[in-house]
């Protein structure tokens, strides 16, 4: 990538799985006892209902595909819709359905419209859009 070219910012407001962490000392103790990974895995597995977990997986697959195709030309930020930042950004961008994809702080695509978001990303990067698998 050209050193003076700034990557395109893609923000995604979505309901995201949440895992709670304890203080650093407790985390080290839990890890040494072999409890930490199972504990956090259980939290992540139960943090979203099945339909939202499936939507999150679809979004995650799309983001991995973006990185595969555009590498360091894009920067992706996933923002939990249930967080304060997610609430504020939802108001700022007028997002009412999630996931919402915001490209370059301007173009907004709601409810997982990844094909349109992909077309806008390709347009802004000056490349030909590719079909989404």
N, C-alpha and C positions, 0 to 999 in steps of 0.2 A: 504494500500500500504506500502511496505517496505520503511522505512525512508531514506535509502541510495541509493535507486534507483531513477534515474533522469527520469522524464517523457519524452516520445518521442515527438519531435517537428514536427508538421505538419503545413506547411505554405501553404496558398491558395492565389494565385494571381488571382483576379477577378475584374470585373467591379462592384463596390459597390455603393449603394445609398448614396447620400451626403445630409447632412442638414447643413445649415449655422447657426451659433450661434452669437449673439451679445455679447457685454460686459456683465459682470455679473450683473451690475446694471439694464441694459435694460432688461435682461432676467427675473429678479425678477419683474420688473414693468409689463412686458408683461404677466407673469404668474398670477400676482395679478389681472390683467384686464381680465384674461381668454383667452388671445390671443395666448400664447406660444404653447400649445399643437396642436391647429388647424393649426397654421402657420408651425410648423415643420412637422406635418403629411402631409400637402399639399406639402411641399418641397420633402419629401421622396417619396410620391406617384407619383410625376412628374419628379423625378430625373433620372429615367432609362426608356428607351423604353420598350414596353411590352415583347419582346423576351428576353432582358437582365434581366428584372425583374423576368421572369419565371425561367431563368437559375440560378439567385441568390437565388430564393426560393428553387430550387432543391438542390443547394449547402448547403443552410442553413438546410434543412431537413437532409441531409447526415451528417452534423456536429453534429446536435442534436443526431442522431443515434450513431455516434462515442462516444459521451459522455455517452450515455445510456449504451453502451456495454463495454467501456474501462475506464469509470470514470476518475480518476486522473492519469491514465497511459499515457494519451496524453495531450499535450498542443497545441491548435490550434490558429494560427494567420491568420486573414484575412487581406490581403493587397490590397488596391485599385490599380488596374492596371493603372489607370490614374494619380496616384500620382508619385512623384519623387522616393520614395522608391520602388513602383511597377515597374517603368521603370528600375531602377538599378537592382532589383532582376530578372526581365525578361531577362536582358542582362546576368547577372551572371549565370542563370540556363538555358539559351537558350530557354526560353518559348516564343512561338510566337502565341499560341492560348490559350484562356482563357475560363473557369477557368483552372489554372495550379496548381496541387497539388505537393508540394515538401515534401518528407518524410525524416527527419533526415538530411536535407541539402544536400542530395545526389540524391535519387531516384526522378524522375520527371514524372508526368503523366499529359498530356495536354488534353484540350478540354473536361473536365468533365469525364475522365475515372476513375470513382469512384470505380469500381470493382477491377481494377488493383491496385489502390492506397490502397484500403482496404486490398487486399492480402499482399501487402508489409508491411503495418502497422501490420497486424497479424503476419507476419513472424518475423518482428523486435521485437515484444513483446513476441514472443515464444508461441503464442496461435493459435488455429485453426480458420481460417477465417470463418465468418458467411455469409450466403446469404444476399444480400441487398434487402430490401423490395421494 
